[in-house]
Amino acid sequence: MFSNILIYFVIVPILMLGGLALCRNIKQIRAVAVAGSLVLIGLSVYLLVEYLAQRAVNPDAPMLFTGSWTWFKALNINLAVGVDGVSIAMIVLTSIIIFAGSFASWKIDNARAFFLWLILLSTGVYGFFISVDLFTMFMFYEVALIPMYLLIGVWGTGRKEYSAMKLTLMLMGGSAFLMLGLIGIYYNTEMPDGSHTWNIIQIAHEGHIEKGWQYFLFPMTFVGFGVLGAMFPFHTWSPDGHACAPTAVSMLHAGVLMKLGGYGCFRVAMYLMPEAANDLAWIFLILTGISVVYGAFSACVQTDLKYINAYSSVSHCGLVLFAILMINQTAMTGAVMQMLSHGLMTALFFALIGMIYGRTHTRDIRQMGGLMKIIPYLAVCYVIAGFASLGLPGLSGFVAEMTIFVGSFQQGMSEYLAGAGSLRLVFTIVACCSIVITAVYILRVVGKLLLGPVQDKHHLELTDGTWWERLSTVTLIVSVAAIGCFPNFFAGLIRDTFSGELFEAVKMNIF
């Protein structure tokens, strides 16, 4: 069983949990957290290299590194794993953010318990991305969600109990829809031998879900995952949760956990029920289009740094779901690149906000100013994160958003010229307007936070970034720049998902 490298993405975090339980002091806790995150980054890089080598030899395989071990035979539940280009991208993203988050939490109180819950969350995230069994995927999905309640409720700030409860209840509500949808897929998939299966590859490649059931199950699975993806009107848990969460939790929450929503919509709803996705996409295009614009406008009127970035995340994650629903190869590639880009830049934002808050003891931009000359390193990092968010060429936000808009315009114009309506074209134009709104709130924050006169004389005594803070931010900035400067590598990795044998099984109903 342990010959499959993917299993180690669950084993290593579990070993980290055991190591943390044995730690006696803060130095040992930090050592376990950093060593474990370095091992996970090493595994991610090794997996990426091996994946590229095997994909070159076997370009049409639906997934690589597949394996399956029986767990509960009566219901055909297996620990089934496998990855494609999208899964690899998400695994690498998770490893980078866990590494950066470990250093961002260098001074956290009650560190052992904090890292125990944080690593348990990351165990669920890794397990979710490597699973191809729907039941196992849902189990890891819940493992990733449960720690959020304690991480926010215990280590958070402000209305932390309210925010933790609101987040938990809304995400559990989404999970209820999702569970019913997955059970429906299991029992209503027609396999050639008459059996039932949870395996995504088998369902997409060999099975078929009757169209009437697709119309019922697609909304349930898309909404179930869409709640975690902060889709309007189910987004309200996200700003409160972000605002009250500790720094590393906000980084992992916005950078990785919300990506489970977009990944699940893509991997389950779109792959397994393409006919319903094609026919019902217009409903969710309207909701996600509202998310994109509403999130950007809401960020413009906020004064709390975390709320600004939280509503920005609603807008950017809405753009991910929007692009997936375009059902176009270019737009869907852009959606995954946007997940990568947003994950890195929002983790950078939340890390910097936590560092600034730890010095100024406020997140209200009206009480800050002139920080560029007081803490120049952190200020420059914040400007870089802002430029990535508003789509400056050379950074990840530009290539991700341009890929989405090109693919969306392509699909919208094709439908319009074919006489199939102009809904996609209209909402693409509306989504493009969000770029301008993003520039407004980013430049507004930079102007109030970093420029102008110093608002509080005590801020003149602030110290700039420490070595662990610099290591955390540099890791994220280099990653953001890498995607912006070498987009073809990442786009090529992701496009493999849309050109393999698995996609051939469903694309006749999509394109």
Secondary structure, DSSP 8 states (H G I E B T S, - for coil): -TTSGGGHHHHHHHHHHHHHHH--SHHHHHHHHHHHHHHHHHHHHHHHHHHHHHHHH-TT-S-EEEEEEEEEGGGTEEEEEEE-HHHHHHHHHHHHHHHHHHHHTTT-SSHHHHHHHHHHHHHHHHHHHHB-BHHHHHHHHHHHHTHHHHHHHHH--SSHHHHHHHHHHHHHHHHHHHHHHHHHHHHHEE-TTS----BHHHHHHT-EE-HHHHHHHHHHHHHHHHHHTT-TTS-THHHHHHHHS-HHHHHHIIIIITHHHHHHIIIIIIHH-HHHHHHHHHHHHHHHHHHHHHHHHHHHT--BHHHHHHHHHHHHHHHHHHHHHT--HHHHHHHHHHHHHHHHHHHHHHHHHHHHHHHHS--BGGG---TTTTSHHHHHHHHHHHHHHHT-TTSHHHHHHHHHHHHHHHHHHHHHHTTS-SHHHHHHHHHHHHHHHHHHHHHHHHHHHHSSS-S-GGGGG-----HHHHHHHHHHHHHHHHHHH-HHHHHHHHHGGGTSHHHHTTGGGT-
